[in-house]
Amino acid sequence: MISFLKIYCTIIFRIIFFLTATAASLVAQENSDCLGCHGDRSATGTRKGKTISVFVDEKKFSDAIHGTLTCISCHADLESKEFPHEDDLKPVNCGTCHSSEQELHTKSLHGQAIARGDALAPDCIDCHSNHDILPAKNPRSPISPLKIPFLCGKCHLEGSPVQKQRTIHQDHILENFSESIHGQGLLKKGLIVAPNCATCHTSHSILRHTDPYSSIARKNIAKTCTQCHAEIEMVHRKVIKGELWEKEANVLPACIDCHQPHKVRKVFYDQGMADKDCMRCHDKSEIKSSKDSRSLYVNYNEVKLSRHLNVSCSQCHSEVNASHIRPCETITKKVDCASCHAEIGTQYLKSTHGQLMAKNDANAPICKECHGTHGVLGKSDPKSSTFATNVPVLCARCHREGRKAATRYTGDEHQIIEHYNESIHGKGLMKSGLTVTAMCTNCHTAHSVLPHADTASSINPKNIPATCGKCHHGMQEQFEQSIHSKLVGKTDKSLPVCADCHSAHTIRRADETGFKLDIMQKCGRCHEDIAKTYFDTYHGKVSQLGYTKTAKCYDCHGSHDILAISDPKSRLSHDNVVGTCQKCHAGASRRFAGYLTHATHHDPKKYPFLFWTFWGMTSLLIGTFILGGIHTLLWLPRALKMQREIKKAHLKKEEPQEKQEKDKDGNSNN
Amino acid sequence: MEIATTSTGEKEFLRFSRLNRILHILMIVSFISLALTGMTLKFSYTGWAVFLSHILGGFESAGIIHRFAAVVMFGIFFTHVYDLFRRKRTEFGSWKNLFLGPNTMLFTKNDLHDFTGSLKWFLNLGPRPQYGRWTYWEKFDYFAVFWGVFVIGSTGLMLWFPEIFTLILPGELINVATIIHSDEALLAVGFIFTVHFFNTHLRPEKFPMDIVIFTGRMTLEEFKQDKPREYNELLEKGKLEENLVEPYQPIVIRSVKIFGWIALSLGFSIIVWIVYAMIFAYR
């Protein structure tokens, strides 16, 4: 049975294969078909609206490495198309054949730049050209060893757009390289075995030195150099013991610590540029800058206790030149932390702090303002200024009322530090010592600090649920299903986010009486009428007296999970409302739920029976008071007059008796 | 002069029975309690209400006071009704005698006559009418209590037991009951602490208060002047003497006056508070 099935399938497959092969051969295009048009020197086409030459030099093509391929092997989208074809072909995908190179390139800095849409990013043909690709061994190829420095130099030459507009932490790369021992070997002596750019940086997997996969990462650099300098550790016995060279490259000085990239020269390591050379001068406490006489003393112990204990002076103070008597006299720029902390540097430059720095604003905080200099510590070190409990103090240096950041701030948040310290987060952090409690940088981020109006800001209304959700994830999940979430609520009015109800710096515990009462005012800011009428009912009146036991907005509507009443899942939907009432009123029935929790007697259209009851009662009240009032007011003058007459009558009657009565009193007293 | 006559131990006319006096004192306590606790809720948007509510021990304790006072009020009401049945049996013999006798609480032709007479007197068009045992405004106050207990009491029960009432009635009726309860209470409180206070205590011949409702006794002179028709009728029938009793000791009078002052001040305070809330804080 099985063997029969096998034979059957084979026959079917063969038939299908035969049919498709025939169909393909019917429309298959030969290179000569293409060159019929593209062989003409004057042939033009359009790409993205621009007229370009589409001439293909048949001779060059057939001499090139791909000369044996058909055009449609690369221009795959033209396969089985009728000629002449339309303009704007799909870009050729080299990865169809060169998949591993393609993959490396996609992950590389160049590939990442293409993905970002960077116009300066190089793709395959920028290095390899297109129809006349030659193998690297061919001296005419742009990727032959001798030509590579010029190929890379197209973009990385000093003054080129890439070097000027993109963040490249090395300067004068080509010049330095050409003067280096590597460059001289390659370019002056024509030694094609001398390293070119790709030897160290690789051809396709070009990555930042901070990337652990990079060939120039600290961890990998020894491996990269020992491609050529095999057993180099044998000649370094003077400096280091070779055992740990490759095993624990991270704890040892890496090649580039002494032999700076691109400047590698023999003379360099004769002189040495180790920390002890720097400390020869900077160890002296009286050493001062000749420019502004600030102290240049460096407490080397501080460095050794810092997070940078394995970083040598010259790695940060990178412009030193060991061939000078004072190697540091060539330093022109301040330390650029971004040369190692590249991503953070990019974040910082986009932040308000970085933007101010770019404008040379005197108030702009730079790295060292927060992190310190030689004694920089990690944020997990309690002694660090960036340790959780120290951050509010750190930010307060500028953001406390009256300080330089607070005075230029024009928003609504004031007394930020004081309010924060009294908030649930501040108390959690400062009083309870919970280092997981949210502090400044948890919400504002450490390096991407931006004003809330900026859509990229972590505190932009769009991003606030996610920011708070970093800790309060459960709330975020509920909120994003709720009618208040932008993902659900369909309205042109602005929808509330966490901070609208909880505030930013004065966040209180949600089970605090004050918060419970205050939250109703928060609902009332948008739901004005409904909040007002709520306060006309028993629930609202008790709340207004300052008691939280009666139903408040969220008791019925929910808080983070508020849904439209029309939603069957809402606590107030037809099916759920009775249950919601029963939370407090155990005996509540369907009719009980008919109680109007937001009723007003001021709306004759919506609640006519309440309106007329109110006015009926009010008329009765006014009527009774008018009648009673008139009666009283008319009575008063007559009553006063009557009283005077009675008094007069009394006086007359009693005058003659007065003497007699006095005697009587006297007698009784006796 | 008044003090001089009482101190001589002259006998006084007994106007109110002991039971009625006790009922009225209880009514004052219950009514003021109801008013204070109820108004804190009605005018919850004023600072006064918040302050008072806390003094009363919070909305729950105020609620307990309110319900207790309401039960007392119902008690007073039913005791009075029971007393009517008892007096019908013992004093009057039939409802006809009780309702149509000379001292009936029902409005009669005579009351209309007295009312028009009063208006004429107010406008200086005639003499002061010869008022009898119960004047028309006293009868009005009496029936106002019946009306009030019925209206406020029934709606109050609805608000007290909404779960039970909504087994039959629609929930919206609780909203209606709230409005009726609250506005009728405002009417009752407003009327008692202004019109009733004036008619009974503040009119010049009684100022600052009439303590007859506490002692039950009034001097013959005052009786003759205030209720001339009743006085004359009793005198004619020779029955005046049997309604005369010994006056109370001064200590009793003083205590009664202190109680009166407290009640009056609380009443006026509530009026001041209501006026403030209605004029300056109304919403």
Interface residues (C-beta under 8 A of the other chain):
Chain A: K532 F535 T537 Y538 G540 K541 V542 Q544 L545 G546 Y547 K549 T550 H585 A586 G587 A588 S589 R591 F592 A593 G594 Y595 L596 A599 H601 Y607 F609 L610 T613 F614 M617 T618 L620 L621 T624 F625 G628 G629 H631 T632 L634 W635 L636 R638 A639 L640 M642 Q643 I646 H650 E654 E661
Chain B: M1 A4 T40 L41 K42 S44 Y45 A49 V50 S53 H54 G58 F59 E60 S118 L119 W121 F122 L123 N124 R128 W137 L159 P162 E163 I164 T166 L167 I168 L169 P170 G171 E172 I174 N175 V176 T178 I179 I180 D183 E184 L186 L187 G190 F191 T194 V195 F198 N199 R203 P204 E205 Q225 R283
